[in-house]
Amino acid sequence: MEELHVSGVTQKIILPTIILTEASKVLESVTITGKVPYVERKIDRTVVNVDALISNAGSSALEALERSPGISVDQNGSLKLKGRSGVSVFIDDKPSYLSGAELENYLKSLPASSIKQIEIMTNPPAKYEAAGNSGIINIITRKNRSAGFHGNVVTNIQRGRYTRSNNSLNLHVNKSKISAYANINVGFRSSFQDLTINRYYKNEDLTPATSFSQNSFIVKSGQSINGKIGLDYYVNDKTTIGFSGKGIFNPSKNDTDNKAIVMSSENIIIKKVNADNVQNGSFNNGTFNVYLKQQLDTTGSNIVVDLDYVSYLSGNNQIFKNYIYQPNDVLDFNDQIMGNIPSDIKIYAAKADYTKPLNATSKFDAGLKTAYTKTDNEAAYSTTIDGITSTNYDLSNRFLYDEQIHAAYGNFSTNIGRVEFQAGLRAENTTLKGNQLGNPLKPASSFTRSYNNVFPTIYVSWNTDSTAHNNLSFTYGRRIDRPYFQDLNPFISPLDKFTFYGGNPNLLPTYAHNLSLAHSYKGTINTTINYSKTLNGINETLEIKDGIYYSRPGNIANNTTISLSIDAAIPVKKWYNINAYVELGNLSYKSQLYTEQLNSSGNYGYFSANNSFQLGRGWNADVRGEYQSDIVYAQLLIKSYRTLQFAFQKKMLKDAGSIKLSINDILYTRRSNGVINNLRLTDANWQSNLDTRSVSLTFSVRFGKSTSDKPKHTSTGSDTEQQRVKG
């Protein structure tokens, strides 16, 4: 009943009952999209979002790393960061335990589509191991956190002179208290290297003596199966336990056709050498991790405990057939060297990390770690001459190596107004023992070492204005590079009759001091000055003895690096963006080197630009170019190169799928040529052509839901040790 007032008269009106009925309508889902920047800056790292560059689709992880600012790959497939070697590669916050050829092969077999981000840390925080003089590259793989069952498939075929393929399947199940995932990458690879080596020998009075010219055409092939499974169980809101296992099966084969000519000072042929070399390699890895994460209070304090077991089994069966001919092509001598080189590496590690938020802007982290590594390397060689086979004791041996590392760290971070500050300290104790068993011709030997170190890190970041358009930052860190396990192995392995590779059990760790000062404008234009001083650096050394070329690692140089780098994300138009990177620097090396004095230095420059085009109707395109000038690297002068690449992509299946075509090294200018300096009475150089010009076709599709769920655990306790496993 309502009262109605009209001209002072009140009337009562009875209204019928009004019943409200519920009406429901399903609204279309709302998707908020934004373009993720290719490069992001944080106080202690640079983050590269791999998907933001469409040319990464269908590429390998190694190619995605090459396209990241400041990262380059040398002629041996080794990674460099801002012109410096000594980079540790981590996968999901744990070390890959790989280096050299095995790291290169693994990164080639890992599709870029399985990578979410690449974190580049020239001065990693104290939480990370201190290994890696030039820093850490942390590859973060995809881990879908959506509820339900979902995944993605990527298939790729690439054709240069030879054919290769990367294919991946990622599956995720998130339901209630359980989150499980499985990733498998399957592929094959075939490529070539056309390598020419020239050596010009001199007499004591520096007049020309003999010369040596060799061409090696190497056909490289292999298969790869990389798989990982993981399970996270959320016991309650405070406790999570989990398990993960990773396996790598990576057989390979190298067929090498060597042809060499030895000539007199008058360019008259003295002899000809033909060598047919076959190497069948295997590399198998199993990595297992269990962890516990416990939340301690409502402020976010927690502790994470990791236990790791890592096993590497590798082998290399070699057959070297050598034929020496007189100038008139009459066979003068031939022999056959056969080698079997198995390697067994076991790593046991445990670590605990504690995090304590002190207030809304401050946090304290601390942790402990212990790791034990046990390696067993054997080389069994035999030589066959005139049908008679005998053990080759000059090349045969067995080397055992054990190492223990114990570490503790503390790290504090806070914000005070527009200033962000972080400081940490890591202490490490290392004990190691090596034992070369010897043989009837070579005596046994052993060594034991122990050393302690502390590694401070400091980061300061200041937003100079209230809009945060301008930011200044400073970082400092002390780092260590321990020798790769295989580099401590004293074995000598032949490439041919004139070239041998070996290890060095006398290698010592090398230390570096890294400083940087950076300015960032709106997070899109970043300018950085870097300075690094490396003491007793480990580098490849090259020595000529009696006309034989020996390559082995050595503590040969104190190295100073100064560089200026600028990276910029430039939105030219709404549909056109440029990501550019420029680096100018100077490298210098000083050391005593065998019979020579190493005193090399030089300036270098690097430039890359990626042009991204949004063409509409789901079409995108990238045009990428890069240039590297001549650069000094200890004894080596690596010659300049340049590349040009196109990529086109079409989205389909309501943006759940895409197909991409890319053309790599269109002008075929990605060379790997150089000069070898500081050889006694010898000048030497090399030219190397690789299978870099290729066409790649990639199809990818994803499926499943997209609602948020619980995070997964990615770090483990065996972080740095795996990084030191080398092929």
Stockholm file with secondary structure:
# STOCKHOLM 1.0

chainA/1-727         MEELHVSGVTQKIILPTIILTEASKVLESVTITGKVPYVERKIDRTVVNVDALISNAGSSALEALERSPGISVDQNGSLKLKGRSGVSVFIDDKPSYLSGAELENYLKSLPASSIKQIEIMTNPPAKYEAAGNSGIINIITRKNRSAGFHGNVVTNIQRGRYTRSNNSLNLHVNKSKISAYANINVGFRSSFQDLTINRYYKNEDLTPATSFSQNSFIVKSGQSINGKIGLDYYVNDKTTIGFSGKGIFNPSKNDTDNKAIVMSSENIIIKKVNADNVQNGSFNNGTFNVYLKQQLDTTGSNIVVDLDYVSYLSGNNQIFKNYIYQPNDVLDFNDQIMGNIPSDIKIYAAKADYTKPLNATSKFDAGLKTAYTKTDNEAAYSTTIDGITSTNYDLSNRFLYDEQIHAAYGNFSTNIGRVEFQAGLRAENTTLKGNQLGNPLKPASSFTRSYNNVFPTIYVSWNTDSTAHNNLSFTYGRRIDRPYFQDLNPFISPLDKFTFYGGNPNLLPTYAHNLSLAHSYKGTINTTINYSKTLNGINETLEIKDGIYYSRPGNIANNTTISLSIDAAIPVKKWYNINAYVELGNLSYKSQLYTEQLNSSGNYGYFSANNSFQLGRGWNADVRGEYQSDIVYAQLLIKSYRTLQFAFQKKMLKDAGSIKLSINDILYTRRSNGVINNLRLTDANWQSNLDTRSVSLTFSVRFGKSTSDKPKHTSTGSDTEQQRVKG
#=GR chainA/1-727 SS CEEEEETTEEEEECCCCCCCCCCCCCCCCCCCCCCCCSEEEETTEEEEEGGGSGGGTTCBHHHHHHTSTTEEECTTSCEEETTBCCEEEEETTEECCCBHHHHHHHHHHSBGGGEEEEEEESSCCTTSCSBCTTEEEEEEECCCCCSEEEEEEEEEEEESSSEEEEEEEEEEEEETTEEEEEEEEEEEEEEEEEEEEEEEEECTTSCEEEEEEEEEEEEEEEEEEEEEEEEEEECSSSEEEEEEEEEEECCEEEEEEEEEEEECTTSCEEEEEEEEEEEEEEEEEEEEEEEEEEECSTTSCEEEEEEEEEEEEEEEEEEEEEEEECTTSCEEEEEEEEEECCEEEEEEEEEEEEEEECSSSEEEEEEEEEEEEEEEEEEEEEEEETTEEEECTTTCEEEEEEEEEEEEEEEEEEEETTEEEEEEEEEEEEEEEEEECCCSSSCCEEEEEEEEEEEEEEEEEEECSTTCCEEEEEEEEEEEECCCTGGGCCCEEEEETTEEEECCTTCCCEEEEEEEEEEEETTTEEEEEEEEEEEEEEEEEEEEETTEEEEEEEEEEEEEEEEEEEEEEEEEETTEEEEEEEEEEEEEEEEEETTEEEEEEEEEEEEEEEEEEEEETTEEEEEEEEEECCEEETTEEECCEEEEEEEEEEEETTTTEEEEEEEESTTCCCCCCEEEEEETTEEEEEEEEESCCEEEEEEEEEESCCCCCCCCCCCCSCTTGGGGCBC
#=GC SS_cons         CEEEEETTEEEEECCCCCCCCCCCCCCCCCCCCCCCCSEEEETTEEEEEGGGSGGGTTCBHHHHHHTSTTEEECTTSCEEETTBCCEEEEETTEECCCBHHHHHHHHHHSBGGGEEEEEEESSCCTTSCSBCTTEEEEEEECCCCCSEEEEEEEEEEEESSSEEEEEEEEEEEEETTEEEEEEEEEEEEEEEEEEEEEEEEECTTSCEEEEEEEEEEEEEEEEEEEEEEEEEEECSSSEEEEEEEEEEECCEEEEEEEEEEEECTTSCEEEEEEEEEEEEEEEEEEEEEEEEEEECSTTSCEEEEEEEEEEEEEEEEEEEEEEEECTTSCEEEEEEEEEECCEEEEEEEEEEEEEEECSSSEEEEEEEEEEEEEEEEEEEEEEEETTEEEECTTTCEEEEEEEEEEEEEEEEEEEETTEEEEEEEEEEEEEEEEEECCCSSSCCEEEEEEEEEEEEEEEEEEECSTTCCEEEEEEEEEEEECCCTGGGCCCEEEEETTEEEECCTTCCCEEEEEEEEEEEETTTEEEEEEEEEEEEEEEEEEEEETTEEEEEEEEEEEEEEEEEEEEEEEEEETTEEEEEEEEEEEEEEEEEETTEEEEEEEEEEEEEEEEEEEEETTEEEEEEEEEECCEEETTEEECCEEEEEEEEEEEETTTTEEEEEEEESTTCCCCCCEEEEEETTEEEEEEEEESCCEEEEEEEEEESCCCCCCCCCCCCSCTTGGGGCBC
//
